[in-house]
Amino acid sequence: MEFLRRALNPWGQDVPIGVSWDLVWAAVIAGAVFVVGHALMVPKKVGTGEVDPDEARGLPERVRRHTLGARGFHWSMSAAMFVLLITAFFPVIGIRFPWVTIHWIAGVVLILTLLYHIYNVFAKQDFRAMWIGRRDIEEGQEGLKAALGRPGAKRPRAAKYPVDQKIFHHVATVVTIGAVATGVLMMFRIDNFLLPQNMYLFSDAVWGWIYVIHGVSGIGLIFLVIAHVYFAVRPEKRWMAWSMINGWIDRDRYLENHDPKRWVVGEKGAVAEGEGSGGGAGRPVPSDKT
């Protein structure tokens, strides 16, 4: 299997023109192997069922995990990402349609959602929540031992974001930046109303490597999307997926999976009764569950 596709330009130079399309299938197969391997090796555990009454005292029935803005970003980015992957790789397998215009418009939508996310994180959230520290590394090691069924290993409680989510976030960030940066440059080669067309902005060799980086990033996103969807539907992770829809988790889920000392929840973290899909801060819900 070749890694690059190459061709001769009009001056007889051998230049890269993109990644081998075999890598698309390699990413799909790698994703399938990962899903099957993980499903067979890691048992499905849904919470510990152990809640300390002292820790539960004073906490709201519902704890806000994602604001309306964060959820809007997530689903907008997801829609743009799926459109980008479909328009990029379906033509490769022989499904033909006018994909170029749809592709770059979806790319612009993705860029806008990312710009909003950056603003939202730095202006309204604590961007340090995604930092990986020594405590996270220790948590990850202990969690891996527990997931593999090592004797005496106990699944640790995490901060708001477990270390595996942080690692996934950082890898996805690097891959997405690679796709977006090269995608913007590639818009100079097509007719669009945002950037002037200039096919001679770079040499053929440079254009080729831009296409290679764009292709590698896109193929990496195929694997990441497969892994992300898989974890979202696993029984012990499904409560996280639902929190991206309704914005909150219940108190027991919070105490089972999160360390209250590392993710401190005050009144601003409560979800008001009936607020379910809202994003603003509210009063704690009444004592009886809804």
C-alpha positions as protocol buffer text, in pm:
chain_id: "A"
residue {
  index: 1
  type: MET
  ca { x: 0 y: 0 z: 0 }
}
residue {
  index: 2
  type: GLU
  ca { x: 141 y: 338 z: -101 }
}
residue {
  index: 3
  type: PHE
  ca { x: 118 y: 637 z: 129 }
}
residue {
  index: 4
  type: LEU
  ca { x: 120 y: 911 z: -135 }
}
residue {
  index: 5
  type: ARG
  ca { x: -27 y: 964 z: -479 }
}
residue {
  index: 6
  type: ARG
  ca { x: 226 y: 1125 z: -710 }
}
residue {
  index: 7
  type: ALA
  ca { x: 221 y: 1261 z: -1066 }
}
residue {
  index: 8
  type: LEU
  ca { x: 436 y: 1446 z: -1316 }
}
residue {
  index: 9
  type: ASN
  ca { x: 361 y: 1816 z: -1356 }
}
residue {
  index: 10
  type: PRO
  ca { x: 388 y: 1988 z: -1700 }
}
residue {
  index: 11
  type: TRP
  ca { x: 761 y: 2044 z: -1638 }
}
residue {
  index: 12
  type: GLY
  ca { x: 827 y: 1675 z: -1579 }
}
residue {
  index: 13
  type: GLN
  ca { x: 869 y: 1708 z: -1202 }
}
residue {
  index: 14
  type: ASP
  ca { x: 748 y: 1424 z: -982 }
}
residue {
  index: 15
  type: VAL
  ca { x: 530 y: 1592 z: -717 }
}
residue {
  index: 16
  type: PRO
  ca { x: 284 y: 1465 z: -457 }
}
residue {
  index: 17
  type: ILE
  ca { x: -85 y: 1523 z: -532 }
}
residue {
  index: 18
  type: GLY
  ca { x: -238 y: 1374 z: -217 }
}
residue {
  index: 19
  type: VAL
  ca { x: -253 y: 1071 z: 9 }
}
residue {
  index: 20
  type: SER
  ca { x: -331 y: 724 z: -116 }
}
residue {
  index: 21
  type: TRP
  ca { x: -703 y: 649 z: -106 }
}
residue {
  index: 22
  type: ASP
  ca { x: -615 y: 310 z: 41 }
}
residue {
  index: 23
  type: LEU
  ca { x: -560 y: 497 z: 369 }
}
residue {
  index: 24
  type: VAL
  ca { x: -932 y: 575 z: 381 }
}
residue {
  index: 25
  type: TRP
  ca { x: -1010 y: 207 z: 411 }
}
residue {
  index: 26
  type: ALA
  ca { x: -719 y: 164 z: 651 }
}
residue {
  index: 27
  type: ALA
  ca { x: -875 y: 424 z: 882 }
}
residue {
  index: 28
  type: VAL
  ca { x: -1216 y: 254 z: 863 }
}
residue {
  index: 29
  type: ILE
  ca { x: -1063 y: -87 z: 935 }
}
residue {
  index: 30
  type: ALA
  ca { x: -853 y: 54 z: 1220 }
}
residue {
  index: 31
  type: GLY
  ca { x: -1165 y: 212 z: 1368 }
}
residue {
  index: 32
  type: ALA
  ca { x: -1357 y: -114 z: 1342 }
}
residue {
  index: 33
  type: VAL
  ca { x: -1072 y: -312 z: 1500 }
}
residue {
  index: 34
  type: PHE
  ca { x: -1049 y: -59 z: 1784 }
}
residue {
  index: 35
  type: VAL
  ca { x: -1424 y: -75 z: 1851 }
}
residue {
  index: 36
  type: VAL
  ca { x: -1438 y: -455 z: 1850 }
}
residue {
  index: 37
  type: GLY
  ca { x: -1118 y: -490 z: 2053 }
}
residue {
  index: 38
  type: HIS
  ca { x: -1228 y: -239 z: 2314 }
}
residue {
  index: 39
  type: ALA
  ca { x: -1577 y: -392 z: 2340 }
}
residue {
  index: 40
  type: LEU
  ca { x: -1429 y: -737 z: 2401 }
}
residue {
  index: 41
  type: MET
  ca { x: -1158 y: -630 z: 2646 }
}
residue {
  index: 42
  type: VAL
  ca { x: -1329 y: -365 z: 2858 }
}
residue {
  index: 43
  type: PRO
  ca { x: -1635 y: -466 z: 3061 }
}
residue {
  index: 44
  type: LYS
  ca { x: -1944 y: -248 z: 3054 }
}
residue {
  index: 45
  type: LYS
  ca { x: -1973 y: -87 z: 3396 }
}
residue {
  index: 46
  type: VAL
  ca { x: -2239 y: 174 z: 3461 }
}
residue {
  index: 47
  type: GLY
  ca { x: -2140 y: 365 z: 3774 }
}
residue {
  index: 48
  type: THR
  ca { x: -2043 y: 227 z: 4114 }
}
residue {
  index: 49
  type: GLY
  ca { x: -2380 y: 277 z: 4281 }
}
residue {
  index: 50
  type: GLU
  ca { x: -2199 y: 417 z: 4587 }
}
residue {
  index: 51
  type: VAL
  ca { x: -2287 y: 772 z: 4687 }
}
residue {
  index: 52
  type: ASP
  ca { x: -2159 y: 932 z: 5008 }
}
residue {
  index: 53
  type: PRO
  ca { x: -2451 y: 1104 z: 5185 }
}
residue {
  index: 54
  type: ASP
  ca { x: -2214 y: 1367 z: 5324 }
}
residue {
  index: 55
  type: GLU
  ca { x: -2097 y: 1459 z: 4974 }
}
residue {
  index: 56
  type: ALA
  ca { x: -2454 y: 1465 z: 4846 }
}
residue {
  index: 57
  type: ARG
  ca { x: -2568 y: 1709 z: 5113 }
}
residue {
  index: 58
  type: GLY
  ca { x: -2634 y: 2054 z: 4966 }
}
residue {
  index: 59
  type: LEU
  ca { x: -2591 y: 1948 z: 4603 }
}
residue {
  index: 60
  type: PRO
  ca { x: -2868 y: 2013 z: 4349 }
}
residue {
  index: 61
  type: GLU
  ca { x: -3068 y: 1728 z: 4202 }
}
residue {
  index: 62
  type: ARG
  ca { x: -2941 y: 1822 z: 3856 }
}
residue {
  index: 63
  type: VAL
  ca { x: -2590 y: 1943 z: 3787 }
}
residue {
  index: 64
  type: ARG
  ca { x: -2524 y: 2145 z: 3473 }
}
residue {
  index: 65
  type: ARG
  ca { x: -2253 y: 1985 z: 3263 }
}
residue {
  index: 66
  type: HIS
  ca { x: -2289 y: 2173 z: 2933 }
}
residue {
  index: 67
  type: THR
  ca { x: -2436 y: 2514 z: 2862 }
}
residue {
  index: 68
  type: LEU
  ca { x: -2670 y: 2576 z: 2570 }
}
residue {
  index: 69
  type: GLY
  ca { x: -2387 y: 2746 z: 2382 }
}
residue {
  index: 70
  type: ALA
  ca { x: -2152 y: 2450 z: 2432 }
}
residue {
  index: 71
  type: ARG
  ca { x: -2417 y: 2208 z: 2312 }
}
residue {
  index: 72
  type: GLY
  ca { x: -2499 y: 2424 z: 2013 }
}
residue {
  index: 73
  type: PHE
  ca { x: -2130 y: 2431 z: 1919 }
}
residue {
  index: 74
  type: HIS
  ca { x: -2097 y: 2054 z: 1957 }
}
residue {
  index: 75
  type: TRP
  ca { x: -2392 y: 1964 z: 1735 }
}
residue {
  index: 76
  type: SER
  ca { x: -2316 y: 2233 z: 1475 }
}
residue {
  index: 77
  type: MET
  ca { x: -1956 y: 2116 z: 1454 }
}
residue {
  index: 78
  type: SER
  ca { x: -2071 y: 1753 z: 1434 }
}
residue {
  index: 79
  type: ALA
  ca { x: -2306 y: 1828 z: 1145 }
}
residue {
  index: 80
  type: ALA
  ca { x: -2035 y: 2021 z: 959 }
}
residue {
  index: 81
  type: MET
  ca { x: -1783 y: 1743 z: 1022 }
}
residue {
  index: 82
  type: PHE
  ca { x: -2011 y: 1471 z: 886 }
}
residue {
  index: 83
  type: VAL
  ca { x: -2087 y: 1678 z: 575 }
}
residue {
  index: 84
  type: LEU
  ca { x: -1715 y: 1737 z: 523 }
}
residue {
  index: 85
  type: LEU
  ca { x: -1628 y: 1368 z: 553 }
}
residue {
  index: 86
  type: ILE
  ca { x: -1914 y: 1260 z: 326 }
}
residue {
  index: 87
  type: THR
  ca { x: -1832 y: 1515 z: 57 }
}
residue {
  index: 88
  type: ALA
  ca { x: -1459 y: 1437 z: 81 }
}
residue {
  index: 89
  type: PHE
  ca { x: -1463 y: 1058 z: 67 }
}
residue {
  index: 90
  type: PHE
  ca { x: -1790 y: 944 z: -93 }
}
residue {
  index: 91
  type: PRO
  ca { x: -1667 y: 1055 z: -440 }
}
residue {
  index: 92
  type: VAL
  ca { x: -1356 y: 844 z: -378 }
}
residue {
  index: 93
  type: ILE
  ca { x: -1566 y: 528 z: -352 }
}
residue {
  index: 94
  type: GLY
  ca { x: -1762 y: 614 z: -665 }
}
residue {
  index: 95
  type: ILE
  ca { x: -2063 y: 806 z: -530 }
}
residue {
  index: 96
  type: ARG
  ca { x: -2066 y: 1111 z: -755 }
}
residue {
  index: 97
  type: PHE
  ca { x: -2242 y: 1441 z: -684 }
}
residue {
  index: 98
  type: PRO
  ca { x: -2155 y: 1816 z: -696 }
}
residue {
  index: 99
  type: TRP
  ca { x: -1948 y: 1791 z: -380 }
}
residue {
  index: 100
  type: VAL
  ca { x: -1691 y: 2075 z: -406 }
}
residue {
  index: 101
  type: THR
  ca { x: -1925 y: 2365 z: -324 }
}
residue {
  index: 102
  type: ILE
  ca { x: -2095 y: 2172 z: -43 }
}
residue {
  index: 103
  type: HIS
  ca { x: -1753 y: 2077 z: 95 }
}
residue {
  index: 104
  type: TRP
  ca { x: -1606 y: 2425 z: 121 }
}
residue {
  index: 105
  type: ILE
  ca { x: -1928 y: 2576 z: 257 }
}
residue {
  index: 106
  type: ALA
  ca { x: -1932 y: 2309 z: 529 }
}
residue {
  index: 107
  type: GLY
  ca { x: -1569 y: 2397 z: 595 }
}
residue {
  index: 108
  type: VAL
  ca { x: -1661 y: 2763 z: 646 }
}
residue {
  index: 109
  type: VAL
  ca { x: -1938 y: 2658 z: 886 }
}
residue {
  index: 110
  type: LEU
  ca { x: -1684 y: 2448 z: 1077 }
}
residue {
  index: 111
  type: ILE
  ca { x: -1446 y: 2744 z: 1102 }
}
residue {
  index: 112
  type: LEU
  ca { x: -1724 y: 2969 z: 1234 }
}
residue {
  index: 113
  type: THR
  ca { x: -1822 y: 2714 z: 1499 }
}
residue {
  index: 114
  type: LEU
  ca { x: -1457 y: 2680 z: 1604 }
}
residue {
  index: 115
  type: LEU
  ca { x: -1417 y: 3057 z: 1633 }
}
residue {
  index: 116
  type: TYR
  ca { x: -1730 y: 3069 z: 1850 }
}
residue {
  index: 117
  type: HIS
  ca { x: -1595 y: 2784 z: 2062 }
}
residue {
  index: 118
  type: ILE
  ca { x: -1263 y: 2963 z: 2117 }
}
residue {
  index: 119
  type: TYR
  ca { x: -1445 y: 3280 z: 2221 }
}
residue {
  index: 120
  type: ASN
  ca { x: -1681 y: 3089 z: 2449 }
}
residue {
  index: 121
  type: VAL
  ca { x: -1399 y: 2898 z: 2620 }
}
residue {
  index: 122
  type: PHE
  ca { x: -1181 y: 3201 z: 2692 }
}
residue {
  index: 123
  type: ALA
  ca { x: -1461 y: 3449 z: 2768 }
}
residue {
  index: 124
  type: LYS
  ca { x: -1714 y: 3237 z: 2958 }
}
residue {
  index: 125
  type: GLN
  ca { x: -1543 y: 2915 z: 3071 }
}
residue {
  index: 126
  type: ASP
  ca { x: -1227 y: 2804 z: 3246 }
}
residue {
  index: 127
  type: PHE
  ca { x: -996 y: 2697 z: 2963 }
}
residue {
  index: 128
  type: ARG
  ca { x: -768 y: 2534 z: 3221 }
}
residue {
  index: 129
  type: ALA
  ca { x: -1031 y: 2260 z: 3265 }
}
residue {
  index: 130
  type: MET
  ca { x: -876 y: 2083 z: 2966 }
}
residue {
  index: 131
  type: TRP
  ca { x: -518 y: 2095 z: 3089 }
}
residue {
  index: 132
  type: ILE
  ca { x: -356 y: 1759 z: 3160 }
}
residue {
  index: 133
  type: GLY
  ca { x: -164 y: 1751 z: 3488 }
}
residue {
  index: 134
  type: ARG
  ca { x: 9 y: 1490 z: 3700 }
}
residue {
  index: 135
  type: ARG
  ca { x: -318 y: 1408 z: 3875 }
}
residue {
  index: 136
  type: ASP
  ca { x: -482 y: 1335 z: 3539 }
}
residue {
  index: 137
  type: ILE
  ca { x: -201 y: 1102 z: 3436 }
}
residue {
  index: 138
  type: GLU
  ca { x: -228 y: 908 z: 3762 }
}
residue {
  index: 139
  type: GLU
  ca { x: -606 y: 893 z: 3717 }
}
residue {
  index: 140
  type: GLY
  ca { x: -564 y: 759 z: 3366 }
}
residue {
  index: 141
  type: GLN
  ca { x: -323 y: 487 z: 3477 }
}
residue {
  index: 142
  type: GLU
  ca { x: -552 y: 375 z: 3759 }
}
residue {
  index: 143
  type: GLY
  ca { x: -859 y: 390 z: 3535 }
}
residue {
  index: 144
  type: LEU
  ca { x: -686 y: 176 z: 3271 }
}
residue {
  index: 145
  type: LYS
  ca { x: -598 y: -86 z: 3531 }
}
residue {
  index: 146
  type: ALA
  ca { x: -958 y: -93 z: 3654 }
}
residue {
  index: 147
  type: ALA
  ca { x: -1094 y: -112 z: 3300 }
}
residue {
  index: 148
  type: LEU
  ca { x: -872 y: -412 z: 3227 }
}
residue {
  index: 149
  type: GLY
  ca { x: -986 y: -585 z: 3546 }
}
residue {
  index: 150
  type: ARG
  ca { x: -655 y: -568 z: 3734 }
}
residue {
  index: 151
  type: PRO
  ca { x: -691 y: -698 z: 4095 }
}
residue {
  index: 152
  type: GLY
  ca { x: -726 y: -419 z: 4351 }
}
residue {
  index: 153
  type: ALA
  ca { x: -765 y: -146 z: 4089 }
}
residue {
  index: 154
  type: LYS
  ca { x: -1052 y: 93 z: 4144 }
}
residue {
  index: 155
  type: ARG
  ca { x: -1194 y: 334 z: 3890 }
}
residue {
  index: 156
  type: PRO
  ca { x: -1104 y: 684 z: 4013 }
}
residue {
  index: 157
  type: ARG
  ca { x: -1338 y: 978 z: 4008 }
}
residue {
  index: 158
  type: ALA
  ca { x: -1231 y: 1253 z: 3773 }
}
residue {
  index: 159
  type: ALA
  ca { x: -1256 y: 1627 z: 3746 }
}
residue {
  index: 160
  type: LYS
  ca { x: -1523 y: 1765 z: 3512 }
}
residue {
  index: 161
  type: TYR
  ca { x: -1343 y: 1612 z: 3214 }
}
residue {
  index: 162
  type: PRO
  ca { x: -1170 y: 1271 z: 3254 }
}
residue {
  index: 163
  type: VAL
  ca { x: -820 y: 1238 z: 3117 }
}
residue {
  index: 164
  type: ASP
  ca { x: -931 y: 1022 z: 2822 }
}
residue {
  index: 165
  type: GLN
  ca { x: -1168 y: 1299 z: 2711 }
}
residue {
  index: 166
  type: LYS
  ca { x: -888 y: 1554 z: 2743 }
}
residue {
  index: 167
  type: ILE
  ca { x: -652 y: 1343 z: 2532 }
}
residue {
  index: 168
  type: PHE
  ca { x: -921 y: 1293 z: 2267 }
}
residue {
  index: 169
  type: HIS
  ca { x: -991 y: 1668 z: 2267 }
}
residue {
  index: 170
  type: HIS
  ca { x: -624 y: 1757 z: 2213 }
}
residue {
  index: 171
  type: VAL
  ca { x: -572 y: 1502 z: 1936 }
}
residue {
  index: 172
  type: ALA
  ca { x: -892 y: 1616 z: 1763 }
}
residue {
  index: 173
  type: THR
  ca { x: -778 y: 1977 z: 1797 }
}
residue {
  index: 174
  type: VAL
  ca { x: -445 y: 1912 z: 1624 }
}
residue {
  index: 175
  type: VAL
  ca { x: -606 y: 1711 z: 1343 }
}
residue {
  index: 176
  type: THR
  ca { x: -884 y: 1967 z: 1292 }
}
residue {
  index: 177
  type: ILE
  ca { x: -636 y: 2255 z: 1278 }
}
residue {
  index: 178
  type: GLY
  ca { x: -444 y: 2067 z: 1011 }
}
residue {
  index: 179
  type: ALA
  ca { x: -760 y: 2016 z: 806 }
}
residue {
  index: 180
  type: VAL
  ca { x: -884 y: 2374 z: 851 }
}
residue {
  index: 181
  type: ALA
  ca { x: -552 y: 2549 z: 780 }
}
residue {
  index: 182
  type: THR
  ca { x: -488 y: 2353 z: 461 }
}
residue {
  index: 183
  type: GLY
  ca { x: -855 y: 2376 z: 363 }
}
residue {
  index: 184
  type: VAL
  ca { x: -841 y: 2756 z: 371 }
}
residue {
  index: 185
  type: LEU
  ca { x: -535 y: 2752 z: 146 }
}
residue {
  index: 186
  type: MET
  ca { x: -703 y: 2509 z: -94 }
}
residue {
  index: 187
  type: MET
  ca { x: -992 y: 2754 z: -137 }
}
residue {
  index: 188
  type: PHE
  ca { x: -753 y: 2967 z: -345 }
}
residue {
  index: 189
  type: ARG
  ca { x: -764 y: 2690 z: -608 }
}
residue {
  index: 190
  type: ILE
  ca { x: -1143 y: 2691 z: -653 }
}
residue {
  index: 191
  type: ASP
  ca { x: -1400 y: 2946 z: -756 }
}
residue {
  index: 192
  type: ASN
  ca { x: -1567 y: 3089 z: -446 }
}
residue {
  index: 193
  type: PHE
  ca { x: -1696 y: 3427 z: -330 }
}
residue {
  index: 194
  type: LEU
  ca { x: -1471 y: 3451 z: -21 }
}
residue {
  index: 195
  type: LEU
  ca { x: -1117 y: 3427 z: -157 }
}
residue {
  index: 196
  type: PRO
  ca { x: -970 y: 3527 z: -496 }
}
residue {
  index: 197
  type: GLN
  ca { x: -878 y: 3229 z: -711 }
}
residue {
  index: 198
  type: ASN
  ca { x: -501 y: 3199 z: -749 }
}
residue {
  index: 199
  type: MET
  ca { x: -376 y: 2856 z: -853 }
}
residue {
  index: 200
  type: TYR
  ca { x: -20 y: 2987 z: -875 }
}
residue {
  index: 201
  type: LEU
  ca { x: 2 y: 3099 z: -512 }
}
residue {
  index: 202
  type: PHE
  ca { x: 240 y: 2808 z: -442 }
}
residue {
  index: 203
  type: SER
  ca { x: 455 y: 2574 z: -648 }
}
residue {
  index: 204
  type: ASP
  ca { x: 315 y: 2238 z: -755 }
}
residue {
  index: 205
  type: ALA
  ca { x: 522 y: 2060 z: -490 }
}
residue {
  index: 206
  type: VAL
  ca { x: 397 y: 2287 z: -210 }
}
residue {
  index: 207
  type: TRP
  ca { x: 37 y: 2248 z: -328 }
}
residue {
  index: 208
  type: GLY
  ca { x: 90 y: 1874 z: -327 }
}
residue {
  index: 209
  type: TRP
  ca { x: 205 y: 1869 z: 35 }
}
residue {
  index: 210
  type: ILE
  ca { x: -88 y: 2091 z: 132 }
}
residue {
  index: 211
  type: TYR
  ca { x: -318 y: 1829 z: -18 }
}
residue {
  index: 212
  type: VAL
  ca { x: -126 y: 1555 z: 164 }
}
residue {
  index: 213
  type: ILE
  ca { x: -166 y: 1725 z: 503 }
}
residue {
  index: 214
  type: HIS
  ca { x: -533 y: 1789 z: 431 }
}
residue {
  index: 215
  type: GLY
  ca { x: -586 y: 1426 z: 337 }
}
residue {
  index: 216
  type: VAL
  ca { x: -400 y: 1289 z: 640 }
}
residue {
  index: 217
  type: SER
  ca { x: -606 y: 1516 z: 866 }
}
residue {
  index: 218
  type: GLY
  ca { x: -929 y: 1402 z: 704 }
}
residue {
  index: 219
  type: ILE
  ca { x: -836 y: 1035 z: 736 }
}
residue {
  index: 220
  type: GLY
  ca { x: -743 y: 1091 z: 1100 }
}
residue {
  index: 221
  type: LEU
  ca { x: -1086 y: 1244 z: 1156 }
}
residue {
  index: 222
  type: ILE
  ca { x: -1251 y: 929 z: 1018 }
}
residue {
  index: 223
  type: PHE
  ca { x: -1093 y: 722 z: 1295 }
}
residue {
  index: 224
  type: LEU
  ca { x: -1170 y: 985 z: 1561 }
}
residue {
  index: 225
  type: VAL
  ca { x: -1536 y: 1008 z: 1459 }
}
residue {
  index: 226
  type: ILE
  ca { x: -1572 y: 628 z: 1472 }
}
residue {
  index: 227
  type: ALA
  ca { x: -1419 y: 619 z: 1821 }
}
residue {
  index: 228
  type: HIS
  ca { x: -1625 y: 915 z: 1940 }
}
residue {
  index: 229
  type: VAL
  ca { x: -1957 y: 768 z: 1826 }
}
residue {
  index: 230
  type: TYR
  ca { x: -1865 y: 431 z: 1976 }
}
residue {
  index: 231
  type: PHE
  ca { x: -1792 y: 576 z: 2320 }
}
residue {
  index: 232
  type: ALA
  ca { x: -2107 y: 789 z: 2306 }
}
residue {
  index: 233
  type: VAL
  ca { x: -2330 y: 481 z: 2274 }
}
residue {
  index: 234
  type: ARG
  ca { x: -2151 y: 255 z: 2524 }
}
residue {
  index: 235
  type: PRO
  ca { x: -2378 y: 189 z: 2827 }
}
residue {
  index: 236
  type: GLU
  ca { x: -2138 y: 332 z: 3086 }
}
residue {
  index: 237
  type: LYS
  ca { x: -2082 y: 647 z: 2877 }
}
residue {
  index: 238
  type: ARG
  ca { x: -2437 y: 706 z: 2758 }
}
residue {
  index: 239
  type: TRP
  ca { x: -2513 y: 949 z: 3041 }
}
residue {
  index: 240
  type: MET
  ca { x: -2241 y: 1175 z: 2900 }
}
residue {
  index: 241
  type: ALA
  ca { x: -2405 y: 1166 z: 2558 }
}
residue {
  index: 242
  type: TRP
  ca { x: -2742 y: 1258 z: 2709 }
}
residue {
  index: 243
  type: SER
  ca { x: -2583 y: 1550 z: 2894 }
}
residue {
  index: 244
  type: MET
  ca { x: -2480 y: 1688 z: 2556 }
}
residue {
  index: 245
  type: ILE
  ca { x: -2849 y: 1688 z: 2464 }
}
residue {
  index: 246
  type: ASN
  ca { x: -3021 y: 1809 z: 2780 }
}
residue {
  index: 247
  type: GLY
  ca { x: -2725 y: 1986 z: 2940 }
}
residue {
  index: 248
  type: TRP
  ca { x: -2727 y: 1820 z: 3282 }
}
residue {
  index: 249
  type: ILE
  ca { x: -2648 y: 1506 z: 3479 }
}
residue {
  index: 250
  type: ASP
  ca { x: -2821 y: 1394 z: 3796 }
}
residue {
  index: 251
  type: ARG
  ca { x: -2658 y: 1418 z: 4137 }
}
residue {
  index: 252
  type: ASP
  ca { x: -2585 y: 1046 z: 4167 }
}
residue {
  index: 253
  type: ARG
  ca { x: -2404 y: 1037 z: 3831 }
}
residue {
  index: 254
  type: TYR
  ca { x: -2203 y: 1340 z: 3939 }
}
residue {
  index: 255
  type: LEU
  ca { x: -2092 y: 1179 z: 4265 }
}
residue {
  index: 256
  type: GLU
  ca { x: -2026 y: 839 z: 4107 }
}
residue {
  index: 257
  type: ASN
  ca { x: -1800 y: 975 z: 3835 }
}
residue {
  index: 258
  type: HIS
  ca { x: -1661 y: 1308 z: 3953 }
}
residue {
  index: 259
  type: ASP
  ca { x: -1455 y: 1423 z: 4247 }
}
residue {
  index: 260
  type: PRO
  ca { x: -1641 y: 1715 z: 4412 }
}
residue {
  index: 261
  type: LYS
  ca { x: -1305 y: 1861 z: 4516 }
}
residue {
  index: 262
  type: ARG
  ca { x: -1187 y: 1873 z: 4156 }
}
residue {
  index: 263
  type: TRP
  ca { x: -1519 y: 1976 z: 3998 }
}
residue {
  index: 264
  type: VAL
  ca { x: -1680 y: 2208 z: 4247 }
}
residue {
  index: 265
  type: VAL
  ca { x: -2052 y: 2259 z: 4190 }
}
residue {
  index: 266
  type: GLY
  ca { x: -2223 y: 2556 z: 4352 }
}
residue {
  index: 267
  type: GLU
  ca { x: -2563 y: 2712 z: 4299 }
}
residue {
  index: 268
  type: LYS
  ca { x: -2456 y: 2833 z: 3954 }
}
residue {
  index: 269
  type: GLY
  ca { x: -2404 y: 2473 z: 3858 }
}
residue {
  index: 270
  type: ALA
  ca { x: -2763 y: 2381 z: 3936 }
}
residue {
  index: 271
  type: VAL
  ca { x: -3032 y: 2337 z: 3676 }
}
residue {
  index: 272
  type: ALA
  ca { x: -3369 y: 2489 z: 3754 }
}
residue {
  index: 273
  type: GLU
  ca { x: -3679 y: 2271 z: 3733 }
}
residue {
  index: 274
  type: GLY
  ca { x: -3803 y: 2264 z: 3377 }
}
residue {
  index: 275
  type: GLU
  ca { x: -3481 y: 2423 z: 3252 }
}
residue {
  index: 276
  type: GLY
  ca { x: -3366 y: 2089 z: 3099 }
}
residue {
  index: 277
  type: SER
  ca { x: -3248 y: 2226 z: 2764 }
}
residue {
  index: 278
  type: GLY
  ca { x: -3157 y: 2575 z: 2880 }
}
residue {
  index: 279
  type: GLY
  ca { x: -2813 y: 2715 z: 2934 }
}
residue {
  index: 280
  type: GLY
  ca { x: -2839 y: 2985 z: 3198 }
}
residue {
  index: 281
  type: ALA
  ca { x: -2772 y: 2949 z: 3567 }
}
residue {
  index: 282
  type: GLY
  ca { x: -3071 y: 2871 z: 3781 }
}
residue {
  index: 283
  type: ARG
  ca { x: -3185 y: 2786 z: 4130 }
}
residue {
  index: 284
  type: PRO
  ca { x: -3154 y: 2428 z: 4264 }
}
residue {
  index: 285
  type: VAL
  ca { x: -3441 y: 2200 z: 4181 }
}
residue {
  index: 286
  type: PRO
  ca { x: -3684 y: 2097 z: 4453 }
}
residue {
  index: 287
  type: SER
  ca { x: -3603 y: 1790 z: 4660 }
}
residue {
  index: 288
  type: ASP
  ca { x: -3842 y: 1558 z: 4474 }
}
residue {
  index: 289
  type: LYS
  ca { x: -3702 y: 1434 z: 4142 }
}
residue {
  index: 290
  type: THR
  ca { x: -3879 y: 1506 z: 3815 }
}
